[in-house]
Amino acid sequence: MQKWEYATVPLISHALQEILNQWGEEGWELIQVIESSATGTTAYLKRPKGGEPPATD
């Protein structure tokens, strides 16, 4: 069974693309973005446990 690890990342509005591209290069996949007046904008990401990007067929 596939196991996953997750990360939450605060997003800065003027650097969204750069932040998400950097995490994507490290094998992370964006699963959701939530905006909150208390915590700001947060990205939720996942990748297969062990840091390896999923295989593409």
N, CA, C and O atoms as CSV, one atom per row, in Angstrom:
chain,resi,resn,atom,element,x,y,z
A,1,MET,N,N,0.838,-1.172,0.000
A,1,MET,CA,C,0.000,0.000,0.000
A,1,MET,C,C,0.892,1.247,0.000
A,1,MET,O,O,1.893,1.309,0.714
A,2,GLN,N,N,0.516,2.222,-0.801
A,2,GLN,CA,C,1.266,3.478,-0.876
A,2,GLN,C,C,1.129,4.244,0.433
A,2,GLN,O,O,0.028,4.386,0.964
A,3,LYS,N,N,2.248,4.735,0.950
A,3,LYS,CA,C,2.242,5.583,2.142
A,3,LYS,C,C,2.641,6.984,1.722
A,3,LYS,O,O,3.453,7.160,0.814
A,4,TRP,N,N,2.068,7.982,2.384
A,4,TRP,CA,C,2.276,9.381,2.027
A,4,TRP,C,C,2.836,10.161,3.202
A,4,TRP,O,O,2.625,9.803,4.361
A,5,GLU,N,N,3.553,11.233,2.886
A,5,GLU,CA,C,3.914,12.222,3.885
A,5,GLU,C,C,3.316,13.547,3.431
A,5,GLU,O,O,3.118,13.772,2.237
A,6,TYR,N,N,3.033,14.419,4.387
A,6,TYR,CA,C,2.332,15.666,4.109
A,6,TYR,C,C,3.114,16.848,4.644
A,6,TYR,O,O,3.902,16.725,5.581
A,7,ALA,N,N,2.877,18.007,4.023
A,7,ALA,CA,C,3.514,19.242,4.476
A,7,ALA,C,C,2.515,20.380,4.363
A,7,ALA,O,O,1.661,20.382,3.476
A,8,THR,N,N,2.623,21.345,5.264
A,8,THR,CA,C,1.864,22.582,5.154
A,8,THR,C,C,2.875,23.703,4.966
A,8,THR,O,O,3.904,23.759,5.639
A,9,VAL,N,N,2.554,24.598,4.030
A,9,VAL,CA,C,3.497,25.645,3.651
A,9,VAL,C,C,2.774,26.989,3.620
A,9,VAL,O,O,1.772,27.123,2.918
A,10,PRO,N,N,3.257,27.994,4.366
A,10,PRO,CA,C,2.659,29.321,4.257
A,10,PRO,C,C,3.019,29.918,2.895
A,10,PRO,O,O,4.161,29.817,2.447
A,11,LEU,N,N,2.037,30.538,2.246
A,11,LEU,CA,C,2.271,31.122,0.928
A,11,LEU,C,C,2.302,32.638,1.010
A,11,LEU,O,O,1.475,33.252,1.684
A,12,ILE,N,N,3.255,33.230,0.322
A,12,ILE,CA,C,3.392,34.679,0.233
A,12,ILE,C,C,2.868,35.082,-1.141
A,12,ILE,O,O,3.326,34.562,-2.159
A,13,SER,N,N,1.913,36.005,-1.173
A,13,SER,CA,C,1.201,36.309,-2.420
A,13,SER,C,C,2.111,36.715,-3.575
A,13,SER,O,O,1.804,36.403,-4.726
A,14,HIS,N,N,3.203,37.389,-3.307
A,14,HIS,CA,C,4.062,37.843,-4.412
A,14,HIS,C,C,5.067,36.770,-4.864
A,14,HIS,O,O,5.850,37.007,-5.784
A,15,ALA,N,N,5.047,35.586,-4.218
A,15,ALA,CA,C,5.997,34.538,-4.587
A,15,ALA,C,C,5.334,33.166,-4.710
A,15,ALA,O,O,5.994,32.143,-4.522
A,16,LEU,N,N,4.042,33.134,-5.023
A,16,LEU,CA,C,3.310,31.866,-5.074
A,16,LEU,C,C,3.935,30.868,-6.033
A,16,LEU,O,O,4.205,29.727,-5.657
A,17,GLN,N,N,4.164,31.284,-7.252
A,17,GLN,CA,C,4.681,30.365,-8.270
A,17,GLN,C,C,6.050,29.826,-7.888
A,17,GLN,O,O,6.307,28.631,-8.035
A,18,GLU,N,N,6.921,30.681,-7.405
A,18,GLU,CA,C,8.256,30.252,-7.033
A,18,GLU,C,C,8.215,29.239,-5.888
A,18,GLU,O,O,8.930,28.238,-5.911
A,19,ILE,N,N,7.372,29.507,-4.888
A,19,ILE,CA,C,7.268,28.600,-3.739
A,19,ILE,C,C,6.752,27.237,-4.185
A,19,ILE,O,O,7.336,26.207,-3.847
A,20,LEU,N,N,5.647,27.230,-4.952
A,20,LEU,CA,C,5.050,25.963,-5.377
A,20,LEU,C,C,5.963,25.202,-6.343
A,20,LEU,O,O,6.048,23.976,-6.270
A,21,ASN,N,N,6.642,25.908,-7.238
A,21,ASN,CA,C,7.573,25.228,-8.151
A,21,ASN,C,C,8.722,24.579,-7.392
A,21,ASN,O,O,9.147,23.478,-7.740
A,22,GLN,N,N,9.227,25.243,-6.367
A,22,GLN,CA,C,10.320,24.675,-5.570
A,22,GLN,C,C,9.881,23.384,-4.883
A,22,GLN,O,O,10.601,22.386,-4.916
A,23,TRP,N,N,8.713,23.402,-4.267
A,23,TRP,CA,C,8.209,22.192,-3.610
A,23,TRP,C,C,7.929,21.112,-4.639
A,23,TRP,O,O,8.189,19.937,-4.382
A,24,GLY,N,N,7.401,21.487,-5.804
A,24,GLY,CA,C,7.142,20.515,-6.865
A,24,GLY,C,C,8.416,19.845,-7.348
A,24,GLY,O,O,8.414,18.649,-7.640
A,25,GLU,N,N,9.504,20.601,-7.437
A,25,GLU,CA,C,10.798,20.036,-7.840
A,25,GLU,C,C,11.277,18.982,-6.848
A,25,GLU,O,O,12.038,18.083,-7.207
A,26,GLU,N,N,10.834,19.095,-5.611
A,26,GLU,CA,C,11.226,18.140,-4.574
A,26,GLU,C,C,10.241,16.974,-4.464
A,26,GLU,O,O,10.323,16.180,-3.527
A,27,GLY,N,N,9.308,16.870,-5.419
A,27,GLY,CA,C,8.398,15.740,-5.461
A,27,GLY,C,C,7.071,15.943,-4.758
A,27,GLY,O,O,6.274,15.009,-4.665
A,28,TRP,N,N,6.817,17.152,-4.258
A,28,TRP,CA,C,5.566,17.428,-3.552
A,28,TRP,C,C,4.463,17.800,-4.533
A,28,TRP,O,O,4.700,18.505,-5.514
A,29,GLU,N,N,3.245,17.313,-4.255
A,29,GLU,CA,C,2.067,17.605,-5.066
A,29,GLU,C,C,1.101,18.456,-4.235
A,29,GLU,O,O,0.779,18.114,-3.098
A,30,LEU,N,N,0.644,19.566,-4.818
A,30,LEU,CA,C,-0.313,20.439,-4.148
A,30,LEU,C,C,-1.667,19.745,-4.098
A,30,LEU,O,O,-2.164,19.272,-5.121
A,31,ILE,N,N,-2.265,19.682,-2.908
A,31,ILE,CA,C,-3.586,19.060,-2.800
A,31,ILE,C,C,-4.664,20.061,-2.400
A,31,ILE,O,O,-5.841,19.842,-2.690
A,32,GLN,N,N,-4.283,21.165,-1.735
A,32,GLN,CA,C,-5.281,22.151,-1.350
A,32,GLN,C,C,-4.607,23.431,-0.895
A,32,GLN,O,O,-3.489,23.417,-0.382
A,33,VAL,N,N,-5.320,24.555,-1.096
A,33,VAL,CA,C,-4.887,25.843,-0.568
A,33,VAL,C,C,-6.046,26.396,0.252
A,33,VAL,O,O,-7.187,26.415,-0.211
A,34,ILE,N,N,-5.754,26.844,1.469
A,34,ILE,CA,C,-6.778,27.411,2.344
A,34,ILE,C,C,-6.337,28.799,2.781
A,34,ILE,O,O,-5.191,29.008,3.179
A,35,GLU,N,N,-7.272,29.747,2.698
A,35,GLU,CA,C,-7.023,31.107,3.175
A,35,GLU,C,C,-7.749,31.297,4.494
A,35,GLU,O,O,-8.911,30.915,4.636
A,36,SER,N,N,-7.059,31.888,5.457
A,36,SER,CA,C,-7.632,32.120,6.779
A,36,SER,C,C,-7.168,33.475,7.278
A,36,SER,O,O,-6.011,33.851,7.090
A,37,SER,N,N,-8.066,34.204,7.914
A,37,SER,CA,C,-7.666,35.495,8.479
A,37,SER,C,C,-6.697,35.299,9.644
A,37,SER,O,O,-5.903,36.189,9.949
A,38,ALA,N,N,-6.759,34.146,10.288
A,38,ALA,CA,C,-5.876,33.873,11.430
A,38,ALA,C,C,-4.477,33.440,11.002
A,38,ALA,O,O,-3.490,33.840,11.619
A,39,THR,N,N,-4.385,32.619,9.941
A,39,THR,CA,C,-3.083,32.050,9.572
A,39,THR,C,C,-2.592,32.462,8.193
A,39,THR,O,O,-1.477,32.106,7.811
A,40,GLY,N,N,-3.383,33.191,7.447
A,40,GLY,CA,C,-2.992,33.579,6.091
A,40,GLY,C,C,-3.281,32.461,5.108
A,40,GLY,O,O,-4.153,31.626,5.344
A,41,THR,N,N,-2.547,32.447,4.006
A,41,THR,CA,C,-2.748,31.438,2.970
A,41,THR,C,C,-1.768,30.291,3.191
A,41,THR,O,O,-0.561,30.496,3.320
A,42,THR,N,N,-2.320,29.075,3.230
A,42,THR,CA,C,-1.514,27.885,3.487
A,42,THR,C,C,-1.748,26.849,2.406
A,42,THR,O,O,-2.889,26.566,2.044
A,43,ALA,N,N,-0.665,26.283,1.891
A,43,ALA,CA,C,-0.741,25.197,0.915
A,43,ALA,C,C,-0.560,23.877,1.650
A,43,ALA,O,O,0.252,23.770,2.569
A,44,TYR,N,N,-1.327,22.876,1.235
A,44,TYR,CA,C,-1.200,21.521,1.765
A,44,TYR,C,C,-0.667,20.650,0.639
A,44,TYR,O,O,-1.231,20.624,-0.456
A,45,LEU,N,N,0.425,19.935,0.912
A,45,LEU,CA,C,1.085,19.141,-0.112
A,45,LEU,C,C,1.285,17.707,0.360
A,45,LEU,O,O,1.264,17.431,1.559
A,46,LYS,N,N,1.478,16.794,-0.595
A,46,LYS,CA,C,1.778,15.407,-0.251
A,46,LYS,C,C,2.787,14.865,-1.251
A,46,LYS,O,O,2.926,15.374,-2.363
A,47,ARG,N,N,3.489,13.816,-0.827
A,47,ARG,CA,C,4.367,13.056,-1.712
A,47,ARG,C,C,4.497,11.650,-1.154
A,47,ARG,O,O,4.266,11.426,0.034
A,48,PRO,N,N,4.859,10.717,-1.992
A,48,PRO,CA,C,5.048,9.353,-1.494
A,48,PRO,C,C,6.109,9.337,-0.395
A,48,PRO,O,O,7.132,10.013,-0.501
A,49,LYS,N,N,5.864,8.576,0.638
A,49,LYS,CA,C,6.805,8.485,1.751
A,49,LYS,C,C,8.150,7.983,1.250
A,49,LYS,O,O,8.218,7.030,0.474
A,50,GLY,N,N,9.203,8.623,1.692
A,50,GLY,CA,C,10.552,8.281,1.240
A,50,GLY,C,C,11.103,9.333,0.291
A,50,GLY,O,O,12.268,9.259,-0.098
A,51,GLY,N,N,10.284,10.315,-0.089
A,51,GLY,CA,C,10.749,11.420,-0.902
A,51,GLY,C,C,10.833,11.171,-2.389
A,51,GLY,O,O,11.228,12.066,-3.136
A,52,GLU,N,N,10.472,9.974,-2.846
A,52,GLU,CA,C,10.530,9.674,-4.273
A,52,GLU,C,C,9.252,10.104,-4.962
A,52,GLU,O,O,8.165,9.772,-4.489
A,53,PRO,N,N,9.346,10.845,-6.082
A,53,PRO,CA,C,8.139,11.206,-6.813
A,53,PRO,C,C,7.434,9.953,-7.335
A,53,PRO,O,O,8.083,8.938,-7.588
A,54,PRO,N,N,6.107,10.018,-7.496
A,54,PRO,CA,C,5.400,8.841,-7.994
A,54,PRO,C,C,5.842,8.491,-9.407
A,54,PRO,O,O,6.179,9.371,-10.199
A,55,ALA,N,N,5.839,7.209,-9.715
A,55,ALA,CA,C,6.219,6.747,-11.063
A,55,ALA,C,C,5.133,7.146,-12.055
A,55,ALA,O,O,3.944,7.070,-11.749
A,56,THR,N,N,5.547,7.568,-13.236
A,56,THR,CA,C,4.587,7.907,-14.287
A,56,THR,C,C,4.691,6.859,-15.380
A,56,THR,O,O,5.783,6.551,-15.857
A,57,ASP,N,N,3.564,6.320,-15.769
A,57,ASP,CA,C,3.526,5.291,-16.820
A,57,ASP,C,C,2.957,5.854,-18.096
A,57,ASP,O,O,2.846,5.138,-19.091
